[in-house]
Amino acid sequence: MVHNLRLLAWDKLNDTDFGYDWAIEASDTMKKHILSGDHQQLIDFRAR
């Protein structure tokens, strides 16, 4: 759900615990909205 290929840490590709803070936060937020059924938050993502 979250990517920025220009910032890809090639040396961390196999590290399952690695992630940029902003990417982890965005992914967690999207998962929360999906699981709660609050899809409007996802639809209006540019306003966030």
PyMOL Python script that loads the backbone (N, CA, C, O; Angstrom):
from pymol import cmd

cmd.read_pdbstr("""\
ATOM      1  N   MET A   1       0.817  -1.196   0.000  1.00  0.00           N
ATOM      2  CA  MET A   1       0.000   0.000   0.000  1.00  0.00           C
ATOM      3  C   MET A   1       0.857   1.256   0.000  1.00  0.00           C
ATOM      4  O   MET A   1       0.429   2.311  -0.467  1.00  0.00           O
ATOM      5  N   VAL A   2       2.049   1.138   0.517  1.00  0.00           N
ATOM      6  CA  VAL A   2       2.919   2.310   0.631  1.00  0.00           C
ATOM      7  C   VAL A   2       4.241   1.994  -0.054  1.00  0.00           C
ATOM      8  O   VAL A   2       4.828   0.937   0.174  1.00  0.00           O
ATOM      9  N   HIS A   3       4.703   2.912  -0.891  1.00  0.00           N
ATOM     10  CA  HIS A   3       6.019   2.719  -1.496  1.00  0.00           C
ATOM     11  C   HIS A   3       6.622   4.045  -1.910  1.00  0.00           C
ATOM     12  O   HIS A   3       5.916   5.024  -2.150  1.00  0.00           O
ATOM     13  N   ASN A   4       7.890   4.056  -1.984  1.00  0.00           N
ATOM     14  CA  ASN A   4       8.649   5.150  -2.565  1.00  0.00           C
ATOM     15  C   ASN A   4       9.923   4.502  -3.087  1.00  0.00           C
ATOM     16  O   ASN A   4      10.905   4.360  -2.358  1.00  0.00           O
ATOM     17  N   LEU A   5       9.896   4.119  -4.336  1.00  0.00           N
ATOM     18  CA  LEU A   5      10.998   3.348  -4.904  1.00  0.00           C
ATOM     19  C   LEU A   5      12.317   4.109  -4.902  1.00  0.00           C
ATOM     20  O   LEU A   5      13.380   3.489  -4.911  1.00  0.00           O
ATOM     21  N   ARG A   6      12.273   5.418  -4.892  1.00  0.00           N
ATOM     22  CA  ARG A   6      13.520   6.189  -4.838  1.00  0.00           C
ATOM     23  C   ARG A   6      14.216   6.045  -3.490  1.00  0.00           C
ATOM     24  O   ARG A   6      15.432   6.217  -3.402  1.00  0.00           O
ATOM     25  N   LEU A   7      13.465   5.734  -2.447  1.00  0.00           N
ATOM     26  CA  LEU A   7      14.045   5.587  -1.108  1.00  0.00           C
ATOM     27  C   LEU A   7      14.253   4.130  -0.716  1.00  0.00           C
ATOM     28  O   LEU A   7      14.563   3.839   0.439  1.00  0.00           O
ATOM     29  N   LEU A   8      14.090   3.225  -1.652  1.00  0.00           N
ATOM     30  CA  LEU A   8      14.208   1.812  -1.351  1.00  0.00           C
ATOM     31  C   LEU A   8      15.568   1.496  -0.737  1.00  0.00           C
ATOM     32  O   LEU A   8      16.606   1.858  -1.291  1.00  0.00           O
ATOM     33  N   ALA A   9      15.557   0.823   0.402  1.00  0.00           N
ATOM     34  CA  ALA A   9      16.789   0.415   1.077  1.00  0.00           C
ATOM     35  C   ALA A   9      17.141  -0.985   0.596  1.00  0.00           C
ATOM     36  O   ALA A   9      16.709  -1.979   1.181  1.00  0.00           O
ATOM     37  N   TRP A  10      17.924  -1.058  -0.470  1.00  0.00           N
ATOM     38  CA  TRP A  10      18.237  -2.333  -1.104  1.00  0.00           C
ATOM     39  C   TRP A  10      18.898  -3.303  -0.139  1.00  0.00           C
ATOM     40  O   TRP A  10      18.727  -4.515  -0.264  1.00  0.00           O
ATOM     41  N   ASP A  11      19.645  -2.786   0.812  1.00  0.00           N
ATOM     42  CA  ASP A  11      20.334  -3.655   1.766  1.00  0.00           C
ATOM     43  C   ASP A  11      19.397  -4.216   2.830  1.00  0.00           C
ATOM     44  O   ASP A  11      19.813  -5.049   3.635  1.00  0.00           O
ATOM     45  N   LYS A  12      18.153  -3.779   2.849  1.00  0.00           N
ATOM     46  CA  LYS A  12      17.185  -4.219   3.862  1.00  0.00           C
ATOM     47  C   LYS A  12      16.040  -5.038   3.270  1.00  0.00           C
ATOM     48  O   LYS A  12      15.051  -5.286   3.959  1.00  0.00           O
ATOM     49  N   LEU A  13      16.148  -5.460   2.017  1.00  0.00           N
ATOM     50  CA  LEU A  13      15.043  -6.151   1.341  1.00  0.00           C
ATOM     51  C   LEU A  13      14.569  -7.398   2.073  1.00  0.00           C
ATOM     52  O   LEU A  13      13.378  -7.709   2.030  1.00  0.00           O
ATOM     53  N   ASN A  14      15.442  -8.106   2.730  1.00  0.00           N
ATOM     54  CA  ASN A  14      15.070  -9.348   3.418  1.00  0.00           C
ATOM     55  C   ASN A  14      14.823  -9.147   4.905  1.00  0.00           C
ATOM     56  O   ASN A  14      14.581 -10.113   5.629  1.00  0.00           O
ATOM     57  N   ASP A  15      14.879  -7.921   5.362  1.00  0.00           N
ATOM     58  CA  ASP A  15      14.670  -7.602   6.773  1.00  0.00           C
ATOM     59  C   ASP A  15      13.183  -7.307   6.988  1.00  0.00           C
ATOM     60  O   ASP A  15      12.709  -6.225   6.641  1.00  0.00           O
ATOM     61  N   THR A  16      12.453  -8.257   7.555  1.00  0.00           N
ATOM     62  CA  THR A  16      11.003  -8.105   7.715  1.00  0.00           C
ATOM     63  C   THR A  16      10.628  -7.061   8.764  1.00  0.00           C
ATOM     64  O   THR A  16       9.477  -6.625   8.801  1.00  0.00           O
ATOM     65  N   ASP A  17      11.554  -6.656   9.604  1.00  0.00           N
ATOM     66  CA  ASP A  17      11.266  -5.661  10.646  1.00  0.00           C
ATOM     67  C   ASP A  17      11.602  -4.242  10.214  1.00  0.00           C
ATOM     68  O   ASP A  17      11.341  -3.297  10.958  1.00  0.00           O
ATOM     69  N   PHE A  18      12.173  -4.072   9.029  1.00  0.00           N
ATOM     70  CA  PHE A  18      12.590  -2.742   8.591  1.00  0.00           C
ATOM     71  C   PHE A  18      11.449  -2.023   7.894  1.00  0.00           C
ATOM     72  O   PHE A  18      10.658  -2.625   7.166  1.00  0.00           O
ATOM     73  N   GLY A  19      11.386  -0.744   8.130  1.00  0.00           N
ATOM     74  CA  GLY A  19      10.446   0.123   7.429  1.00  0.00           C
ATOM     75  C   GLY A  19      10.672   1.555   7.871  1.00  0.00           C
ATOM     76  O   GLY A  19      11.017   1.811   9.025  1.00  0.00           O
ATOM     77  N   TYR A  20      10.478   2.475   6.963  1.00  0.00           N
ATOM     78  CA  TYR A  20      10.570   3.881   7.333  1.00  0.00           C
ATOM     79  C   TYR A  20       9.367   4.223   8.215  1.00  0.00           C
ATOM     80  O   TYR A  20       8.264   3.722   7.996  1.00  0.00           O
ATOM     81  N   ASP A  21       9.590   5.069   9.199  1.00  0.00           N
ATOM     82  CA  ASP A  21       8.523   5.425  10.137  1.00  0.00           C
ATOM     83  C   ASP A  21       7.269   5.916   9.425  1.00  0.00           C
ATOM     84  O   ASP A  21       6.159   5.520   9.782  1.00  0.00           O
ATOM     85  N   TRP A  22       7.435   6.776   8.421  1.00  0.00           N
ATOM     86  CA  TRP A  22       6.281   7.338   7.711  1.00  0.00           C
ATOM     87  C   TRP A  22       5.520   6.258   6.955  1.00  0.00           C
ATOM     88  O   TRP A  22       4.295   6.320   6.845  1.00  0.00           O
ATOM     89  N   ALA A  23       6.241   5.268   6.433  1.00  0.00           N
ATOM     90  CA  ALA A  23       5.589   4.198   5.681  1.00  0.00           C
ATOM     91  C   ALA A  23       4.832   3.259   6.613  1.00  0.00           C
ATOM     92  O   ALA A  23       3.725   2.820   6.302  1.00  0.00           O
ATOM     93  N   ILE A  24       5.434   2.958   7.747  1.00  0.00           N
ATOM     94  CA  ILE A  24       4.768   2.099   8.736  1.00  0.00           C
ATOM     95  C   ILE A  24       3.518   2.780   9.262  1.00  0.00           C
ATOM     96  O   ILE A  24       2.470   2.148   9.393  1.00  0.00           O
ATOM     97  N   GLU A  25       3.626   4.074   9.566  1.00  0.00           N
ATOM     98  CA  GLU A  25       2.462   4.822  10.062  1.00  0.00           C
ATOM     99  C   GLU A  25       1.340   4.857   9.031  1.00  0.00           C
ATOM    100  O   GLU A  25       0.178   4.638   9.374  1.00  0.00           O
ATOM    101  N   ALA A  26       1.675   5.132   7.769  1.00  0.00           N
ATOM    102  CA  ALA A  26       0.657   5.182   6.712  1.00  0.00           C
ATOM    103  C   ALA A  26       0.018   3.810   6.515  1.00  0.00           C
ATOM    104  O   ALA A  26      -1.201   3.710   6.373  1.00  0.00           O
ATOM    105  N   SER A  27       0.821   2.762   6.507  1.00  0.00           N
ATOM    106  CA  SER A  27       0.295   1.414   6.330  1.00  0.00           C
ATOM    107  C   SER A  27      -0.625   1.026   7.490  1.00  0.00           C
ATOM    108  O   SER A  27      -1.700   0.468   7.273  1.00  0.00           O
ATOM    109  N   ASP A  28      -0.204   1.319   8.709  1.00  0.00           N
ATOM    110  CA  ASP A  28      -1.032   1.006   9.880  1.00  0.00           C
ATOM    111  C   ASP A  28      -2.357   1.761   9.847  1.00  0.00           C
ATOM    112  O   ASP A  28      -3.404   1.210  10.186  1.00  0.00           O
ATOM    113  N   THR A  29      -2.303   3.015   9.439  1.00  0.00           N
ATOM    114  CA  THR A  29      -3.520   3.830   9.352  1.00  0.00           C
ATOM    115  C   THR A  29      -4.481   3.260   8.311  1.00  0.00           C
ATOM    116  O   THR A  29      -5.682   3.156   8.562  1.00  0.00           O
ATOM    117  N   MET A  30      -3.954   2.893   7.145  1.00  0.00           N
ATOM    118  CA  MET A  30      -4.809   2.322   6.102  1.00  0.00           C
ATOM    119  C   MET A  30      -5.416   0.992   6.551  1.00  0.00           C
ATOM    120  O   MET A  30      -6.596   0.737   6.313  1.00  0.00           O
ATOM    121  N   LYS A  31      -4.621   0.152   7.192  1.00  0.00           N
ATOM    122  CA  LYS A  31      -5.139  -1.128   7.694  1.00  0.00           C
ATOM    123  C   LYS A  31      -6.263  -0.897   8.701  1.00  0.00           C
ATOM    124  O   LYS A  31      -7.276  -1.596   8.679  1.00  0.00           O
ATOM    125  N   LYS A  32      -6.079   0.090   9.587  1.00  0.00           N
ATOM    126  CA  LYS A  32      -7.097   0.403  10.591  1.00  0.00           C
ATOM    127  C   LYS A  32      -8.409   0.793   9.916  1.00  0.00           C
ATOM    128  O   LYS A  32      -9.475   0.323  10.313  1.00  0.00           O
ATOM    129  N   HIS A  33      -8.334   1.649   8.900  1.00  0.00           N
ATOM    130  CA  HIS A  33      -9.542   2.092   8.200  1.00  0.00           C
ATOM    131  C   HIS A  33     -10.204   0.949   7.440  1.00  0.00           C
ATOM    132  O   HIS A  33     -11.431   0.863   7.397  1.00  0.00           O
ATOM    133  N   ILE A  34      -9.413   0.082   6.847  1.00  0.00           N
ATOM    134  CA  ILE A  34      -9.963  -1.069   6.120  1.00  0.00           C
ATOM    135  C   ILE A  34     -10.673  -2.008   7.080  1.00  0.00           C
ATOM    136  O   ILE A  34     -11.802  -2.427   6.824  1.00  0.00           O
ATOM    137  N   LEU A  35     -10.015  -2.340   8.183  1.00  0.00           N
ATOM    138  CA  LEU A  35     -10.588  -3.297   9.130  1.00  0.00           C
ATOM    139  C   LEU A  35     -11.825  -2.752   9.846  1.00  0.00           C
ATOM    140  O   LEU A  35     -12.713  -3.517  10.223  1.00  0.00           O
ATOM    141  N   SER A  36     -11.883  -1.428  10.034  1.00  0.00           N
ATOM    142  CA  SER A  36     -13.038  -0.835  10.705  1.00  0.00           C
ATOM    143  C   SER A  36     -14.175  -0.526   9.732  1.00  0.00           C
ATOM    144  O   SER A  36     -15.274  -0.162  10.153  1.00  0.00           O
ATOM    145  N   GLY A  37     -13.912  -0.670   8.430  1.00  0.00           N
ATOM    146  CA  GLY A  37     -14.939  -0.379   7.436  1.00  0.00           C
ATOM    147  C   GLY A  37     -15.088   1.102   7.151  1.00  0.00           C
ATOM    148  O   GLY A  37     -16.058   1.514   6.514  1.00  0.00           O
ATOM    149  N   ASP A  38     -14.144   1.910   7.612  1.00  0.00           N
ATOM    150  CA  ASP A  38     -14.189   3.364   7.412  1.00  0.00           C
ATOM    151  C   ASP A  38     -13.521   3.704   6.080  1.00  0.00           C
ATOM    152  O   ASP A  38     -12.440   4.291   6.050  1.00  0.00           O
ATOM    153  N   HIS A  39     -14.163   3.337   5.006  1.00  0.00           N
ATOM    154  CA  HIS A  39     -13.577   3.487   3.683  1.00  0.00           C
ATOM    155  C   HIS A  39     -13.526   4.934   3.211  1.00  0.00           C
ATOM    156  O   HIS A  39     -12.720   5.272   2.344  1.00  0.00           O
ATOM    157  N   GLN A  40     -14.373   5.788   3.767  1.00  0.00           N
ATOM    158  CA  GLN A  40     -14.363   7.192   3.353  1.00  0.00           C
ATOM    159  C   GLN A  40     -13.012   7.839   3.648  1.00  0.00           C
ATOM    160  O   GLN A  40     -12.558   8.699   2.892  1.00  0.00           O
ATOM    161  N   GLN A  41     -12.371   7.434   4.735  1.00  0.00           N
ATOM    162  CA  GLN A  41     -11.045   7.957   5.057  1.00  0.00           C
ATOM    163  C   GLN A  41     -10.036   7.594   3.974  1.00  0.00           C
ATOM    164  O   GLN A  41      -9.125   8.371   3.690  1.00  0.00           O
ATOM    165  N   LEU A  42     -10.190   6.430   3.375  1.00  0.00           N
ATOM    166  CA  LEU A  42      -9.290   5.998   2.304  1.00  0.00           C
ATOM    167  C   LEU A  42      -9.609   6.723   0.998  1.00  0.00           C
ATOM    168  O   LEU A  42      -8.709   7.085   0.240  1.00  0.00           O
ATOM    169  N   ILE A  43     -10.893   6.928   0.748  1.00  0.00           N
ATOM    170  CA  ILE A  43     -11.309   7.611  -0.472  1.00  0.00           C
ATOM    171  C   ILE A  43     -10.821   9.060  -0.460  1.00  0.00           C
ATOM    172  O   ILE A  43     -10.401   9.589  -1.489  1.00  0.00           O
ATOM    173  N   ASP A  44     -10.879   9.693   0.708  1.00  0.00           N
ATOM    174  CA  ASP A  44     -10.474  11.100   0.863  1.00  0.00           C
ATOM    175  C   ASP A  44      -9.017  11.220   1.316  1.00  0.00           C
ATOM    176  O   ASP A  44      -8.678  12.149   2.049  1.00  0.00           O
ATOM    177  N   PHE A  45      -8.155  10.299   0.892  1.00  0.00           N
ATOM    178  CA  PHE A  45      -6.780  10.265   1.397  1.00  0.00           C
ATOM    179  C   PHE A  45      -5.998  11.546   1.126  1.00  0.00           C
ATOM    180  O   PHE A  45      -5.108  11.892   1.903  1.00  0.00           O
ATOM    181  N   ARG A  46      -6.306  12.253   0.050  1.00  0.00           N
ATOM    182  CA  ARG A  46      -5.551  13.479  -0.258  1.00  0.00           C
ATOM    183  C   ARG A  46      -5.831  14.584   0.758  1.00  0.00           C
ATOM    184  O   ARG A  46      -5.024  15.501   0.908  1.00  0.00           O
ATOM    185  N   ALA A  47      -6.944  14.508   1.445  1.00  0.00           N
ATOM    186  CA  ALA A  47      -7.296  15.509   2.451  1.00  0.00           C
ATOM    187  C   ALA A  47      -6.598  15.230   3.780  1.00  0.00           C
ATOM    188  O   ALA A  47      -6.659  16.055   4.691  1.00  0.00           O
ATOM    189  N   ARG A  48      -5.949  14.100   3.901  1.00  0.00           N
ATOM    190  CA  ARG A  48      -5.320  13.739   5.172  1.00  0.00           C
ATOM    191  C   ARG A  48      -3.943  14.298   5.264  1.00  0.00           C
ATOM    192  O   ARG A  48      -3.259  14.095   6.267  1.00  0.00           O
TER     193      ARG A  48
END
""", "prot")
cmd.dss("prot")
cmd.show_as("cartoon", "prot")
cmd.util.cbc("prot")
cmd.orient("prot")
